[in-house]
Amino acid sequence: MSENVQEKKSSSKLVPILLIVVIVLLIGGIVAAVVLLTKNNSGDDPSAEGDGEAIVTIGYEGNGVVALDEDELKRILEEMQREADEGMIDLTYKNVAVSTDGVHFACDLGNSPSNRYDMYFNIYLDNDINKQVLLTGLVPPGSSLSTFESEIPFEPGNYTSTLVITQVGDDHGTIVGQVMVVLELIVGEPGEIDTDIFVE
C-alpha cells in the first residue's frame, strides 16, 4: 500500500515539471520563428554573402531628414572652398640660413606670387619663443628676403630654429594663416659650409 502512495506522489511531481519544459520549448520555438520571419521580410540583412565572406554594411537612418536643398548645399561648399583658398599658404623658402659672423645671415624666405596675402616671418631658436632671432615686416606676394640680421649673435656651429610664417589680411592685423617649419642656422667660414644641404 505504501508503494502505491509513493508512486502516485512521484508521478504527480513529474507532470508539472514536464509541462513547464514543454511550455518553455514552445515559447522558444515561437520567438525563433518570429525573429526569422521578421528578418527575411525586412530585406535589411546586415551581412550579405559575397565570394564566401560576410560583408557588413551600414543602412540609412530611417528618421533622417534632408536639411539643405541643393542650392544651399552648393553655396556652403563654395564658401568652404573660398575659405580654404584664402587660408592656403604656398611656401617658398630654403631650409638653411648661413652666416660667417653669426649676425648677418644669407637666406631665401619668400612670399609666393600665388599667395593672396602679405606675410611676415619670425625665427625662434629651437621652440623657445623667448629667444627671437628675427621678426620681419610684411612681405607682399611675389617678394622675398635674401638676407637678415639676427637679434642674437651666434658662435660658429649649427643651430636648429623654428621659422613661423604668418599671413595677415588686408587690414594688416588679422591673421588668416600660419605655419611653422624647421630652419637650420649655420655659422662658419665660407669653405666650411656644405651648400648641398640647401633644400627648396
Protein Blocks (a to p, Z undefined) as FASTA:
>chain_A
ZZmmmmmmmmmmmmmmmmmmmmmmmmmmmmmmmmmmmmmmnopafbdceehiacdddddd
fkbccfbdfklmmmmmmmmmmmmmmmpccddddfbdcdfkomaccddddddfkbmbdcdd
dddehjbfklcfbdcddddehiacfbdcdfbdcdedddddddddddddfkomaccbdcdd
ddddddddfklpcfklpcZZ
